[in-house]
Amino acid sequence: MLHRAMDDYWHLVAGVVEDGETFARAAARELREETGLDATVTDLAIRQSYRVPDEMRAEYEDRVDEVAIENFAVDVPPGWEPVLNEEHDEYRWLTPSEAVAIAHWPETKDILAAVARPKLPS
């Protein structure tokens, strides 16, 4: 989990898809920018969306009321530690339940809980 310095909350690597980018390319770019890790991301095929909160309206383009989220995972090399950019001032390695407990956004809590859920045999 990453601690967002300016806004004082915990979340996962996240960001905006830039023009011409796929969600996967954006996820890999944001991972590199926010943690220094250059790695291939794996699509979790779990889509989410959220309504733009009124207090954050100025941060979004006009007429954007809902934001689509695609979720990805990454294999982290043993012993690797993040090199945080200016957006973050702390990170923590946590269990899924610990991460859910400190995550700020409901969508983050939901994806962490979904990924932690045991898979049923096929």
C-alpha positions as CSV (number, residue, x, y, z in Angstrom):
1,M,0.0,0.0,0.0
2,L,1.2,3.5,-0.8
3,H,0.5,6.6,1.4
4,R,-0.5,9.6,-0.7
5,A,1.5,12.5,0.8
6,M,-0.7,15.5,-0.1
7,D,-4.0,13.9,0.6
8,D,-3.1,11.7,3.6
9,Y,-4.6,8.4,2.6
10,W,-3.5,4.8,1.7
11,H,-4.2,3.3,-1.8
12,L,-2.7,1.2,-4.5
13,V,-0.7,2.3,-7.6
14,A,-3.3,4.2,-9.7
15,G,-3.6,6.8,-12.3
16,V,-5.1,8.2,-15.5
17,V,-5.1,6.5,-18.9
18,E,-3.4,9.0,-21.2
19,D,-4.5,9.5,-24.9
20,G,-3.6,6.5,-27.0
21,E,-2.8,4.3,-24.0
22,T,-4.5,1.0,-23.1
23,F,-5.4,0.4,-19.5
24,A,-2.5,-2.2,-19.3
25,R,0.1,0.3,-20.7
26,A,-1.2,2.9,-18.3
27,A,-1.0,0.5,-15.3
28,A,2.6,-0.4,-16.2
29,R,3.6,3.2,-16.7
30,E,2.0,4.2,-13.3
31,L,3.7,1.3,-11.6
32,R,7.1,2.5,-13.0
33,E,6.4,6.2,-12.1
34,E,5.1,5.6,-8.6
35,T,7.4,2.7,-7.5
36,G,10.3,2.4,-9.9
37,L,9.3,-1.1,-10.9
38,D,9.4,-1.8,-14.6
39,A,7.3,-5.0,-14.9
40,T,4.6,-6.7,-17.0
41,V,1.2,-6.3,-15.5
42,T,-1.5,-9.1,-15.5
43,D,-5.1,-8.2,-16.2
44,L,-7.3,-9.4,-13.3
45,A,-10.4,-9.0,-15.6
46,I,-12.2,-7.3,-12.7
47,R,-13.8,-4.0,-13.9
48,Q,-15.0,-1.3,-11.6
49,S,-16.3,2.2,-11.8
50,Y,-16.9,5.1,-9.4
51,R,-18.8,8.3,-9.4
52,V,-16.6,11.4,-9.2
53,P,-17.0,12.8,-5.6
54,D,-18.2,16.4,-5.5
55,E,-15.1,17.4,-3.6
56,M,-12.9,16.2,-6.4
57,R,-14.9,17.5,-9.3
58,A,-12.3,20.1,-10.2
59,E,-9.7,17.4,-10.8
60,Y,-11.7,15.8,-13.7
61,E,-12.7,17.0,-17.2
62,D,-16.1,18.6,-17.6
63,R,-18.9,16.2,-18.0
64,V,-17.0,13.3,-16.5
65,D,-19.3,11.9,-13.8
66,E,-18.2,8.3,-13.7
67,V,-14.7,6.8,-14.1
68,A,-13.9,3.3,-15.4
69,I,-11.3,1.2,-13.5
70,E,-9.5,-1.9,-14.7
71,N,-7.4,-3.8,-12.3
72,F,-4.0,-5.5,-12.7
73,A,-1.5,-7.5,-10.7
74,V,2.3,-7.7,-10.9
75,D,4.9,-10.2,-9.8
76,V,7.4,-8.5,-7.6
77,P,11.0,-9.8,-7.5
78,P,12.1,-11.2,-4.2
79,G,13.7,-8.5,-2.0
80,W,12.5,-5.6,-4.2
81,E,11.6,-2.4,-2.4
82,P,9.8,0.5,-4.0
83,V,11.4,3.8,-4.9
84,L,8.5,6.3,-4.3
85,N,7.9,9.3,-6.4
86,E,6.8,12.7,-5.0
87,E,3.2,11.6,-4.7
88,H,3.9,9.2,-1.9
89,D,5.9,9.4,1.4
90,E,5.5,5.8,2.7
91,Y,4.7,2.3,1.7
92,R,3.8,-0.9,3.6
93,W,3.8,-4.6,2.7
94,L,0.5,-5.9,4.2
95,T,-1.7,-8.9,4.3
96,P,-5.0,-8.5,2.3
97,S,-7.0,-7.9,5.5
98,E,-4.5,-5.3,6.7
99,A,-4.6,-3.6,3.3
100,V,-8.4,-3.5,3.3
101,A,-8.4,-2.0,6.8
102,I,-6.4,1.0,5.8
103,A,-7.5,1.5,2.2
104,H,-9.2,4.9,1.6
105,W,-11.4,4.3,-1.4
106,P,-14.3,1.7,-1.3
107,E,-13.2,0.5,-4.8
108,T,-9.8,-0.3,-3.4
109,K,-11.2,-2.2,-0.5
110,D,-13.4,-4.2,-2.9
111,I,-10.6,-5.2,-5.3
112,L,-8.3,-6.2,-2.4
113,A,-11.1,-8.3,-0.9
114,A,-11.9,-9.9,-4.3
115,V,-8.2,-10.8,-4.9
116,A,-7.8,-12.2,-1.4
117,R,-10.9,-14.4,-1.7
118,P,-9.9,-18.1,-2.0
119,K,-10.6,-19.6,-5.5
120,L,-13.1,-22.4,-5.7
121,P,-12.0,-25.6,-7.5
122,S,-13.3,-25.8,-11.1
